[in-house]
Amino acid sequence: MDQQTQRPVTRIAIVGFGEVGPIFARAFTGADLHVSTFDIKLLDDATRATILERASKSGAQVAEDLACALEGAQLVFSAVTASQADAAASACAAYLVAGQTFIDLNSVSPAVKQRNSQAVERSGADYVEAAVMAPVPPQGIRVPILLGGRIAEHTAGLLNGLGMRAQAVASEVGLASAIKLCRSIMIKGMEAMCVQSMLAARAFGVDDRVLASLAASFPGVGWDTGYESYLIGRVVEHGQRRSEEMREAAAMLEGLGMSSELANAVADVQQALAERAAPLVEALDAEGRLPEWRTLLKPA
């Protein structure tokens, strides 16, 4: 393994600066690491100011282009949207060199991770797939992450030394993402079922009775203490990203010769509510609190 990889990590690059990037950057810069970042939204006058503000608050240094962001970074985190993961890996591969490790955090299918691995490793750099197994806020860099790839074990040691919670699960690329997406079918599916159930129950004015019945049938789950509010809130705030993840789960199922209808239907429900409730999210109060879930389900 390249000597640069063996040295203590001092320089990190983050490609994509949406929700995850600033959280990671804040933790790393707080530990006196140098963090550079690049996001394609910097190239758009309508979104550039937002990225610059996030970088300023998190201590990250904004690079004017991707090449500058990656230069000298020992670890490169890719934290873009699922639809851009392929393009981001290919773009980074043009500038990566031996001694750098590309960590693919994106929620995409095993096949996409495998393609990304091939693109990155042709540059001489190392590739590690990462599957983030829980919402990043509020855990931050302590969120559980599964790693896969030839140097997954070594990279887990590096990341855990930075205060992260990473576990190597495979020396081949694809299995960590498979674990995540198989789990996501259950988690996002539960969210979508809750949304549809409560939408119909509200239409008939029987939501309280339905929730009481669920609480009786599944004691301890939380149907009597607001579990439905949590599930619906996750869709409202993150449904677009979660729908993209479910499209990747659908692609994974198709690759196995299985039906993708359920995964795509879940994605449709996630996306539809996220789009309908977008104005409510944009108008969050000063503490960032969502309205009560019944308000979130009201027709636009």
Buried (B, 14 or more C-beta within 10 A) or exposed (E): EBEEBEEEBEBBBBBBBBBBBBBBBBBBBEEEBBBBBBBBBBEEEEEBEBBBEBBEEBBBBBBEEBBBBBBBBBBBBBBBBBEBBBEBBEBBBEBBEEBBBBBBBBBBBBBBBBBBBEBBBEBEBBBBBBBBBEEBEEEBBEBEBBBBBBBBBBBBEBBEEBEBBBBBBBEBBBBBBBBBBEEBBEBBBBBBEBBBBBBEBBEEEEBEEBBEEBBEEEEEEBBBEEBBBEBBBBBBBBBBBBBBBBBBBBBBBBEEEEEBEBBBBBBBBBBBBBEBBBEBBEEEEEEEEBBEBEEBBEEE
